[in-house]
Amino acid sequence: MGKAKITSGFSFSEVRIGTVEGGESGVLVWKCDQLVAVLTQIDEEAYSTKGKWFLETGFGLLSGQHKNFVR
């Protein structure tokens, strides 16, 4: 799984996060080759959402924030 560059030095790496049996879809968010966040995709069936993600862990300016959003 490679990194996909977005804009201004940001890039994503798709990963599997071992939070439930079989894991969940996840994304590592990089800024200039430094890890700044770990995202997981919210279960659409369990939470009636479509295409939403959760900020599991943020570093630096994102530290302590836990938000849902559309990627």
C-alpha distance (Angstrom), angle and dihedral (degrees) to the residues before:
residue distance angle dihedral
M1 . . .
G2 3.76 . .
K3 3.74 134.3 .
A4 3.79 120.4 -91.4
K5 3.80 112.3 -150.3
I6 3.81 115.2 -137.9
T7 3.78 114.8 172.7
S8 3.81 142.3 -43.3
G9 3.79 96.2 10.3
F10 3.83 95.7 -44.9
S11 3.79 121.0 128.8
F12 3.82 137.7 169.4
S13 3.80 130.0 -138.5
E14 3.80 114.9 -162.2
V15 3.83 112.4 -137.1
R16 3.79 142.2 160.0
I17 3.81 112.8 -108.7
G18 3.82 114.9 -150.6
T19 3.81 97.4 -136.7
V20 3.83 98.1 118.7
E21 3.79 136.5 17.7
G22 3.78 106.5 -60.8
G23 3.79 91.9 10.3
E24 3.77 132.0 -104.9
S25 3.78 132.9 -97.4
G26 3.75 108.8 -92.6
V27 3.76 142.9 173.3
L28 3.77 131.5 -149.0
V29 3.81 110.8 -147.7
W30 3.80 116.3 -147.3
K31 3.81 130.0 -168.6
C32 3.81 113.9 -167.7
D33 3.84 90.9 -22.2
Q34 3.83 93.4 -50.7
L35 3.82 120.2 115.8
V36 3.83 108.3 -119.1
A37 3.83 104.0 164.7
V38 3.81 147.7 7.8
L39 3.82 115.6 -145.3
T40 3.81 130.6 -171.0
Q41 3.78 127.3 -162.9
I42 3.81 112.5 -115.4
D43 3.82 114.6 -120.1
E44 3.82 104.2 -104.9
E45 3.82 95.1 -156.3
A46 3.80 97.1 46.6
Y47 3.82 96.4 44.6
S48 3.84 104.0 25.9
T49 3.78 92.3 -120.7
K50 3.77 132.0 133.1
G51 3.78 122.6 -152.3
K52 3.81 95.9 -11.0
W53 3.79 125.0 143.0
F54 3.82 133.6 -162.2
L55 3.79 126.1 -139.2
E56 3.82 99.8 -128.8
T57 3.79 96.8 175.7
G58 3.76 132.9 2.2
F59 3.78 129.1 -170.7
G60 3.80 130.0 -153.4
L61 3.82 110.1 -6.0
L62 3.83 90.3 5.5
S63 3.81 94.3 54.1
G64 3.81 113.7 128.1
Q65 3.81 95.1 11.8
H66 3.80 119.9 122.3
K67 3.80 113.0 -179.4
N68 3.78 140.6 156.4
F69 3.80 117.9 -132.5
V70 3.80 144.8 150.5
R71 3.79 114.1 -99.2
